[in-house]
């Protein structure tokens, strides 16, 4: 499965073989932000195995219209949580 990394640390994973082959994206998420998403749409968002205990969220990509702006924001947030502070600062300067 594809992974996206910053300095050899994974900040996003695409899973095609999870939960019966359902395509999904797994991301690190800020403390307190995961539960409201899951509560609002438990058919779209879930706590992934293995990394869920470390503050990750899963997003099923096979459930109707995908909220791409939200997904983009979550990917950006995941990168910022995993990347070294210096790289995050460079993003903010650009």
C-alpha positions as CSV (number, residue, x, y, z in Angstrom):
1,X,0.0,0.0,0.0
2,X,1.3,3.5,-0.8
3,X,2.6,5.7,2.0
4,X,3.6,9.3,2.1
5,X,6.5,10.3,4.3
6,X,8.4,13.3,5.6
7,X,11.9,12.5,6.8
8,X,11.2,8.7,6.8
9,X,8.1,9.2,9.0
10,X,4.7,8.2,7.6
11,X,2.0,11.0,7.7
12,X,-0.5,9.3,5.3
13,X,-1.2,5.7,4.2
14,X,-3.6,4.5,1.5
15,X,-5.1,1.1,2.4
16,X,-6.9,-0.9,-0.3
17,X,-7.1,-4.2,1.7
18,X,-8.7,-3.0,4.9
19,X,-12.1,-4.0,6.0
20,X,-13.0,-6.4,3.2
21,X,-11.0,-4.5,0.6
22,X,-12.5,-1.1,1.1
23,X,-10.2,1.7,-0.1
24,X,-9.2,4.1,2.7
25,X,-6.8,6.8,3.7
26,X,-5.2,6.8,7.2
27,X,-3.8,10.0,8.7
28,X,-2.5,11.4,11.9
29,X,-5.0,13.9,13.4
30,X,-4.8,16.5,16.2
31,X,-5.9,15.6,19.7
32,X,-9.7,16.0,20.1
33,X,-10.4,16.3,16.3
34,X,-11.0,12.6,15.5
35,X,-14.1,11.9,17.6
36,X,-16.3,14.7,16.3
37,X,-15.6,13.5,12.7
38,X,-16.4,9.9,13.6
39,X,-19.5,10.9,15.5
40,X,-20.7,13.0,12.6
41,X,-20.2,10.3,9.9
42,X,-19.3,6.9,11.3
43,X,-19.8,5.3,7.9
44,X,-17.0,7.5,6.5
45,X,-14.5,7.9,9.4
46,X,-13.1,5.3,11.7
47,X,-10.3,4.5,14.1
48,X,-7.8,2.4,12.2
49,X,-6.1,-0.6,13.8
50,X,-2.5,-0.5,14.9
51,X,-2.1,3.3,14.6
52,X,-5.5,4.4,15.9
53,X,-4.2,4.3,19.5
54,X,-1.5,6.8,18.4
55,X,-4.0,9.4,17.2
56,X,-4.8,8.4,13.6
57,X,-8.0,8.5,11.7
58,X,-9.2,6.4,8.8
59,X,-11.4,7.7,5.9
60,X,-13.3,5.3,3.7
61,X,-13.0,6.5,0.1
62,X,-15.8,4.3,-1.3
63,X,-18.7,6.0,0.4
64,X,-20.4,8.5,-2.0
65,X,-19.1,11.9,-2.6
66,X,-15.7,12.5,-1.0
67,X,-15.2,15.8,0.9
68,X,-12.0,16.6,-0.8
69,X,-11.5,20.0,0.9
70,X,-11.7,18.4,4.3
71,X,-9.4,15.5,3.2
72,X,-6.9,18.0,1.9
73,X,-7.0,19.9,5.2
74,X,-6.6,16.6,7.1
75,X,-3.6,15.6,5.0
76,X,-2.0,19.0,5.6
77,X,-2.7,18.7,9.3
78,X,-1.2,15.2,9.4
79,X,2.0,16.4,7.6
80,X,2.3,19.3,10.1
81,X,1.9,16.9,13.1
82,X,4.7,14.5,11.8
83,X,7.1,16.9,10.0
84,X,10.0,18.6,11.9
85,X,9.1,22.0,13.2
86,X,11.6,23.6,10.8
87,X,9.8,22.2,7.7
88,X,6.5,23.3,9.1
89,X,7.8,26.8,9.6
90,X,9.0,26.9,6.0
91,X,5.5,26.0,4.9
92,X,4.1,28.9,6.9
93,X,6.6,31.3,5.4
94,X,5.7,30.4,1.8
